[in-house]
């Protein structure tokens, strides 16, 4: 059952993915045999059960695909309900002289890049909220709480927000194949828990190297912690999205081409954010988003280039009102899975799992 049948048609190939919630990461390719209202009858029985948090994406069909050196191919970013996934199939050759990117289009980092933090401007003291954790397969972002040791809790693979307090508790990095890093602790003073003004924890590791089993969007970074008289903590970086390409052959130009689903960088906090008042220093930095996932199927020749295919984590912020001494946590690496029809040439970063 589709939320809306707009954009779907009989005969289309579709990619069904449990993006959040129970069974997150489960996915499959199928084909629409018929549509009646919002009910799609599929050519093959579903291999998995899907529930709230799943989405169905049309698999774009091409003969040959060529991305020019000046060109960039993207798909819609995750918006809390849909997006974050690019998937296409080519019966011929795919040649990447430019950029195929889902970088920063995965789960969103904690925080609000536009509006004032609740409790701004100054004077809120310990009544203000803690920094928001990043989005993940476990759910959306909201204001965090400290654990018993005083660190900002994470949200599945999403990094934890920095805790409220005197100054500069930073958000944790999102995680995926490798763990992100926690955000820097803040200086002691007001609002501490167990003698700790803790940074956000890094997200949890998730998934396995074989992306035919499960495939995940990168976890978002945590928001920096607000201080007791500040205005706008640093927003966490977005995670990388998912790219799935099925082709007869694949060539990535070693000088100009790239396929990337990297995590986005965290942002520095501001104590004088426009329209929010405030002054001084102490608003924590945001953590980086984790790298996403890339899965490549080819029937023949596969030329990857040298480090031109990447799912890197975004860096935690080192600027803003807290500077390099109180950085946000870095995002972890994502995953790359290659199933080639012939022995591939080149390398990826991180190294691909090849089967």
ABEGO torsion letter per residue (X at the ends): XBABABGBBBGBBBBBBBABEBGBGBBBBBBBABBBEABBBBABBBABBBBBGBBBBBBBBBABBBBBAABBBBBBBBAGABEGBBBBBBABBBBBABBBBABGABBBBBEBAABBBBGOBBGAEAABBBBBBBBBAAEBBBBBBBBAAGBBBBBEABBBBBBBEABGBBBBBBBBABBBBBBBBBBBEBGBBGGBBBBBBBBBBBEBABAAABBBBBBBBBBBBBBAABABBBBBBBBBBBBBBBBABBBBBAAABBBBBBBBBBBBBBAABBGAEEBEBGBBBBBBBBBBBBBBBBABBBBAEBGABBBBBBBBBABEAAEAABBBBBBBBBBBBBBBABBBBEBBOBBBBBX
